[in-house]
Amino acid sequence: MLSIVLYDVNFTLSHDRIHLRSNTTCMNNVITEGHLRWLGHILRRLPHELTHISLFAKPCDGWRQKRGGPIKTWTDMVEKDFERIGGPAIYGVRRWKKEWLLLMSTTASDRAAWKRLTLVAVGASLTSNGESR
């Protein structure tokens, strides 16, 4: 009973502090890293493969969207991930809006550069042996 009375109601921990104490990564960072790693894998595929074609696909002529709001696609989420890490600042906003997938294709062709980009994107640090923690 005494522990209930002495419990500090105002004692709260932020998510950042919990992750720091438990030596874990925020779930948003894990999901972002997965998105970026998968995008790099797709962009390195040959242009005639289905995964690569589906990434650059455009709607057919006469196609109409269902009623309601705009549909959020996987590429929209990945584009937002890159905007968060500063893609438009690196490549220029106008160029970024028009051809962000092509810009990422050139970066993804170099695996080491893509790995560094994904590590920077999620805020991961490198250990001495080169693997992400």
C-alpha positions in Angstrom: 0.0 0.0 0.0 2.9 2.3 0.8 4.4 1.8 -2.6 1.1 2.9 -4.2 1.0 6.1 -2.2 4.7 6.9 -2.9 4.4 6.3 -6.6 5.3 9.4 -8.6 2.4 10.1 -11.0 4.5 12.5 -13.1 7.2 10.0 -13.8 7.2 9.2 -17.5 9.7 8.0 -20.0 9.8 9.0 -23.6 10.1 6.4 -26.3 13.6 7.6 -27.1 14.7 7.1 -23.6 13.2 3.7 -23.4 14.9 2.7 -26.6 18.2 4.1 -25.3 17.9 2.2 -22.0 16.9 -1.1 -23.6 19.4 -0.8 -26.5 16.7 -1.3 -29.1 15.7 0.5 -32.3 12.5 2.4 -32.8 10.0 0.4 -34.9 9.6 3.2 -37.4 13.3 3.0 -38.1 13.2 -0.7 -38.6 10.3 -0.4 -41.1 12.0 2.4 -42.9 15.2 0.4 -43.2 13.2 -2.5 -44.6 11.5 -0.3 -47.2 14.8 1.1 -48.3 16.6 -2.2 -48.4 13.8 -3.7 -50.5 13.8 -0.7 -52.8 17.5 -1.1 -53.4 17.0 -4.8 -54.2 14.2 -3.9 -56.7 16.2 -1.1 -58.4 19.2 -3.4 -58.9 17.1 -6.0 -60.8 17.1 -6.1 -64.6 14.7 -3.7 -66.3 12.6 -6.4 -67.9 11.8 -8.3 -64.6 8.3 -8.0 -63.1 9.3 -6.3 -59.8 11.2 -3.6 -61.7 8.4 -3.1 -64.2 5.8 -2.8 -61.4 7.8 -0.1 -59.6 7.8 2.1 -62.7 4.2 1.3 -63.9 1.7 4.0 -64.8 -2.1 3.6 -64.8 -3.6 2.5 -68.1 -5.5 4.9 -70.3 -9.1 5.3 -69.2 -8.4 4.0 -65.7 -10.4 5.6 -63.0 -9.7 5.6 -59.3 -12.4 4.4 -56.9 -14.4 7.0 -55.0 -12.8 8.2 -51.8 -9.4 9.6 -51.1 -6.2 8.9 -53.0 -4.7 5.5 -52.5 -1.4 5.4 -50.7 1.0 3.2 -52.5 4.3 1.6 -51.4 6.3 4.0 -53.6 4.5 6.9 -51.9 5.7 5.7 -48.5 9.3 5.2 -49.7 9.3 8.6 -51.3 8.2 10.1 -47.9 11.0 8.2 -46.2 13.6 9.7 -48.6 12.1 13.2 -48.1 12.5 12.8 -44.4 16.2 12.1 -44.8 16.8 15.0 -47.1 16.5 13.6 -50.7 15.2 16.9 -52.1 17.9 18.9 -50.4 20.6 16.7 -52.0 19.2 16.5 -55.5 17.1 19.7 -55.7 13.4 19.9 -55.2 12.2 20.2 -58.8 14.4 17.4 -60.0 13.4 15.3 -57.0 9.7 15.6 -57.7 10.0 14.5 -61.3 12.5 11.7 -61.2 13.2 10.5 -57.7 13.1 6.8 -58.7 15.7 7.3 -61.4 17.9 9.2 -59.0 17.6 6.4 -56.5 18.4 3.8 -59.3 21.8 5.3 -59.9 22.5 5.2 -56.2 21.2 1.7 -55.7 23.5 0.3 -58.4 26.4 0.9 -56.0 25.7 -1.5 -53.1 28.1 0.2 -50.6 26.6 3.6 -51.3 23.1 2.3 -50.9 24.0 0.6 -47.6 25.4 3.9 -46.3 22.3 5.7 -47.4 20.0 3.2 -45.6 22.1 3.5 -42.5 22.0 7.2 -42.5 18.3 7.1 -43.2 17.5 5.1 -40.0 20.2 6.8 -37.9 22.1 3.6 -37.3 25.7 3.6 -36.4 28.4 1.3 -37.7 30.3 -1.0 -35.4 34.0 -1.6 -35.9 33.4 -4.7 -38.1 31.1 -2.8 -40.5 27.8 -4.3 -39.6 24.8 -2.3 -38.4 23.9 -2.6 -34.7 
